[in-house]
Amino acid sequence: MSHLIRIFLVLVILLIGVVVAAMFFDDSGYVMVEFNGWVVEMNAWSLSLSLIAIFVGLMLINLMVKTSLAAASGSKSWLGNWGNRKKQKAFTAGLIALAETNYLIARENFNKIENDDFDGINLLAAAEVEKQLGQPEQAKSYWRLAATYEKSTLAATLCLIRDALQHHLPDEAMTLIQGLNQKQQAQTPVLKLWAQALGQAGKWQELKDNLKGWKKALGNDYELFMHQASKGHFAEIASKEGAGQLKENWQSLPRSSRKDPAQQAAYIQQLIDQGMNTDAELALVEYQSSAPHPLLIPLFKLIKLPNPAASIKKLEAWLKQDSLNVELLSALGHIAFNSNDKQLAEKALAKAIKLGNRREDLVLMASIKESQDDQKQALKLYKQSMGRD
């Protein structure tokens, strides 16, 4: 458009020049144009005005063409925006229906936008709908499609991994994990599922080795996985090589491993399972010389010795410092019962029930009352235990 304006200005200057020249020479000039038998005669003034008129006409035609094209383009854009609004409306309606558990309505809306680009979020939502409707294969199909979108890759893969683990397919789960990039593999949700997959596959040593580098990322779940891995590993040793080899293996571990409460708990549990209650009691007392640990205290309940003096002494010492600790009272009650010291067991359990009212303590107290021929109190305790976890 700017070029046309420049040409127009040149023509105007030409007209001014013609006018000035005609005035100066007192001659309007003469121009004749002949074309295919047609003859046009005019003076210089008329020629200049005609050129300007033609040029202005061309400019108007150009403007009209551009305006028409812009209007057509605007209509196309409006139609596109209308289509996008319709898709967005279906997406929103689907999400709301999913949240309201109206799964059939949600499915209907998500089907409308299955092939549209919502960064895979619509596919993740559609997969959840199919899962809730009992269509796991269709859900997996949507997860696989969602995994092709960069922003949804991790979320979709996590869903596929969980599905594989729910169907006890740890090798498939680990294959999916290996398909993620290094940054994605380092994400905490992935590490948790990775640990779960290794556990399902019975790869205890590999799990233990990996957990050392995952400790910070796993946080509080580290002890849970380490306990599981150690328990599986020690059980494998005991079943194949015997209890003696189990103890040798434990002693050969690095000091840092032998000080890890999760591994200590797994080792002591295996000692108890092998009937080595004396060794288990010694380990429990030794490994909690400074303070009790939540993973180790419950193991006192499993000790079955005629005279567990060291354990009782340790538990009573802790109770002097924390007399309202239900876990300690329960542990004391159970170990005393297992050593046939029912008087101490009843005393400890009565206080534990008063503070915590837990099922395992209620059942054990009922057993004590039953042995004392107090059937009424025993029945009352059994009934009470039925409403407890």
Summary of the structure (lengths in Angstrom):
residues: 389
radius of gyration: 43.2
end to end distance: 83.6
largest distance: 145.8
contacts: 1154
relative contact order: 0.03
helix: 77%
strand: 3%
